[in-house]
Amino acid sequence: MSTALLAASQTLQALLLADLQADPVLQLLFPPLGTSVVSIATPDGMVAQDLTGVSVWLYRVARDEQRLNQPPLRLPPDRVRPPPLPVRLHYLLTPVMRSSAGDPAPETDQHVLGAILRSFHSRPLLSGSYLAGSLAGTDRQIAVRLENPGLEEIARIWDTLEQPYRASLCYEVGIIEVETARLDERGPLVLESAPSLGIAAHVLGEATP
């Protein structure tokens, strides 16, 4: 599905918001008691919109090389769907909090970082009711893994933003499958008998288009 990437972001967004709302201290900052949000905008995008909360920014999409040889899915009676494209998503999660005076709030930022770590350490695999968007109601399962990129990569990521560096976390989410809308024609399954064997041996084969 073409909405799988957005659905993965919405899944992280909904889970984090629920956990922040359940925190005895942070719940005062998030709805319904506060105005902070969990947004899929970049950190500088949140600042530009005068928003506080958590930025869940999808900054890189990478193909999963180990799952490229999946077989096509047969759709009766004479169609097959090419295998989906498996990808891994890389997120930068950044608290963008401010004090009542509008100044940076490093204490609150660190509290939020701890809440994020706890959320995904408690639930490294998300499925069932935790899935949101187009993934909701499916049997999909996505894994969330804390990454440890080097200083050079962190610097490169923040160089793309129009904001000074903030304490943040990097997570990898996978596997997300992007399905194709293309259907290929294939002949029907052929049922052949082998009478010379003395038994009704049936072989399933696939005819060419």
N, C-alpha and C positions, 0 to 999 in steps of 0.2 A: 504494500500500500504506500502511496506517495506521502501520506500523512504520518508515517511511522516516526520520523524524526521529531516532528512537532509533538506527537503523542508521548514520546520518551521525555521530552522537556516538560510537558504538562504533568507527567507522572512524578518527576522530581519536585516540581513546583507545588503540587497538591500535598505530597507527603511532608515536605519541609514546613509548609504553612500550618498543617495540622499539628506537627510536633512543637512548633514555636508557640502556637496558641495554647498548647497544653503545659508549657513551661511556667512555673509559678511566678517568675519575675518577668520574662519576656512577653507573656500574654498581655501585659499592660500596654505594650507597644504595637501589637498587631490586632486586626479586627477580631471581635467587634469593639474592643476596648480602646484600641489605638488606630493609627493611620498608616503604619508601615506595611509594606507589601513584600511578597516574593515574586520577582519579575524575571522574565527571560531576556530583558534588555541588558545591554552592556553596563558596566559600572558608570562610565561617563554618560551613557544615555539616561540612567536614573538620575544623576546629578542635574543633567540638562532639564529633566522634567520635574525637578525639585521633589524627588521621591526619596524616601528612606526605606530601608529593609535589606533584602538579600538579592543580589544579582546572580541568576543562574544562566550563565552565558555559554552557549555552544560555540566554541572557537575553532574546533577542528573535527572533520569527519574523515575517517580512515577505513579503507577496505580491509576486510578480514581475509587474509590470503589463505588461511587453512580451511576455509569453507567454500571455496570457489568451485569445487567439483561435485556439488550436490546434483543428483539426478533430476530431470524435469518431472513435473507432476502431471500424471495422466488424467484427463477429464473426459469421461465417457461421452459419446462412443468413439470419437475420432479426433480429439484435440489433445494437445499437451501444452502446458504452460512452462516456459523456461524457468529455471530455478531463480529464486530471488537473489538480489545483491546483498551479501552480508556486510554490514559496516559496524564499526565501533565509534562511539561518540565521545568527545573529550570536552569536558566542561570546566570552566573557572567559576567557582562559587565565592562571592565576595560580599561581606557585610558592608552596607553603606548606611551607617547610623550617624545621627547627630544629637547633640545635647539640646536641651530646651532653648539654649541661647544660639543654636545654629552652628556650634563648633563641632569638630570631630569628637567622637565618643569612643576612644580606644577600649575602655573597660567593657562597654556594651558590645563592641565588635568582637572582642575575645569571647564573651559569653555566647554570642551567636555562633562563632566558630566551634566552640565546644558542643553546642546543641546539634550542629550539622554532623560533626564527627560521631556523636552518639546515635543519631538517626540512622546513618548508613552502616555503622558498625553493628547495630542491632538488627538491621534488615539488609544484608548484602545481596539477597535475591528478592526481587519484587515480582509478584504475580497476583492473580485473582483480584480482590477488591482494591489493591493498591494501584492497579493500572488505570490510567486516565486516557481521555481522548479516544482515538480510534482503536487503541489497544484494550480498552475496557470491554469486559465480557468475552475476551478471547482466552485461549489457553497458553498464551505467550508467557515467557519468563525472562526478565532482564537482570543482569548482574551489575552491581555498582561497586567499583573498586577504587580505593584511594591511590592516587599516583604520586610519585615523588620526582617531578622533573628537576633537572639541574638549574643552577642559577642562570645559565645562558638562555635556556628556553623560557624561564620565567621573565627574564629581562626582555626577550623578544616579544612575548605576549603583551607585556605592559607597554612596550614601545608603540603598539598599535592603538593604544588608548590615549585620550587627551586628559588624563588624570594622573596625579602622582601615585606611586605604588601604594597599595593597601594590602594588609595581611589577608590572604585568601587560601583556598584549597582547590586542588585539581582532582577531578574524578573521571574515570573511564566507565562508560556505560555500554554494554553489549550483551548479546548480539542483537542488533536491530536489522530486520530484513526489509529491504525495499523491493516490492514485487513489481514485475512488469505487467503491462496491460496487454501485451502481445500474446496471441494464441497461435500455435503452429498446427497444421493439419497432419494427421497420421492415419494410416489405415486402421481398421478395426482389428482387435485381437483375433488371431486365426486359430481355430481348433482343428488339430490334425490327429488322425488315428494311425497307429502302427500295428496293423493286423498281423504282420509277420511275427510279432513277439508273442502272439497267442493270448494277449490280454488287451484290454481297452486302455492303452497308454495314450494319454493326451498331453500334447505339448502346446504351450502358449507362446505364440510368436507375434511379432509386430511387422505388418506389411508396410512397404514403402508407400508414400503418397501416390 
